[in-house]
Amino acid sequence: MAQHAGLSPERWKQHPRGQQILMIANEMNRASKLLGPGDRERLRHGYERILALTDLTIQVSESRSLRRELLRWRDLVAEQYIAPEADPAAHAAIFRVLLQLHPEAWRQLPYVTGAAAF
C-alpha cells in the first residue's frame, strides 16, 4: 500500500474523474497478473491499493450516483480481497464493471478484456 500512502484527497481530486477510474483500472490490470496460486499475498496487496484508490475516489466525488456505484463496486473487490483463493472469472467481471463506470474508461474495454466495447 506504500505506493499510494501519501496520496491526499486534495491531490487526488485534482485528477479528472475519468483519470481516477483509469488509475484504479491500472491497479486492477496489475492484479490480473497475480491470480495464480503462488501470488495470493501479492494479489491481496494489489486489492489493498485498489480499495485505497476507490476510497479516495468515493471521498472526493461530488456525484451521488457515482459514489453509490463505487461503493457497490468496492464491495465486490472486498469480497475478492477476503476470499481464500483467487477467482479469475470474478476478477475479470469486476474489472469490466469498473471500466463501464466512465466513458473514458469504457473505451479501454476492448484493449483490456479483448471484448467489444458495445
N, C-alpha and C positions, 0 to 999 in steps of 0.2 A: 504494500500500500504506500510505500515511501515515495513513489513517483508522483502522486497527487496530494501528498500530505500537506504541502504548503499552499495549495490552491485555495484561495479565498473566494467566498461568494461574490465579492465585488469584482474580482478579476474574471471569474467565470461568466458573470453577467455581461461582460464586455464582448463576449463571443456571440454572434448571431445564433438564434435557436437551431437552425439547420446545422451549423458547425458543431454545436453542443451534441446534437444527436449523432452526427458523424463521428465525433470523438468517442462517444460511448460505443458506437458500432465498431470503431477501430479496436477497442479492447475486446469486444465480442469476437472479432475476427482473430485476434491473437489467441483468445481462449479456445477457438475452434481447433487450433493445432495441438491442444493439450488434452484431448479427450481419451487418450489411451490409458490403460490400467496403471501404468507406472508414473503417470503425470498428475495424479489426483491432488496432491498438495499444491503443485504449481497452478492447477486449474482453480483451486479454491482461492488462491491469491489473485488470480485473474478476475474471478467473480467479485472479490472484495473491491478491486479497482472499479469494476463496472457498477457495483452498488454505490460506491462513493461518488462517482460522476453523476449517476442517476439522482442521488440525493441532492447534489448541488443544483442540478437542473430543476428539480422539483422546488427547491428552496427559492430560486431566483425567477421562476416562471410567473408571469402575470396572468397567464391563461389558465382559468379554472379547468377547462376541458383537457388541456394538455397535462396539467398536474394530476387529474383524475386518471387519465390513461397511463401516465408514467407510474403512478402508484400501483395500478393493476399489473403493469408490466414488471415492476420491481418485485412483486410477489412471486412471479414466475421464475425470475433469476434467483431469488432467495430459496425457492424450493430446490433448484439445482445445486445451490451452494451447500445446503444441508443434506442432500441426497448421499447415500453411502457409495454410489457408483455413478460415473458419468453416463449421461444419456444423450448420445449424439443426435438422435432424432428430435428430442425435446429442445436441445440447444439450437439446432437449425431452425426450428419453428419459432422459437423465441427471438432469434436473430432476425428472421424475416418480418416478424411483427414490429420490431424496433424500426426497421428501415421503412415501414409503412406509416410511421408517425409524422413524417415531414416530407414535403415534395422533393427537397434537395437530396435527402437520404433515399427516398423511394427510387430515384433514378439509378441508384447503385445496385438495386436488386439483381439485374442480370449478371453483373460482374462478381457479386458475392455468392449468390445462390445457384447461378447457372440457369435460372428460370427466367421467363419473360417477365417484364415489369408490369404488365397489364393484366 
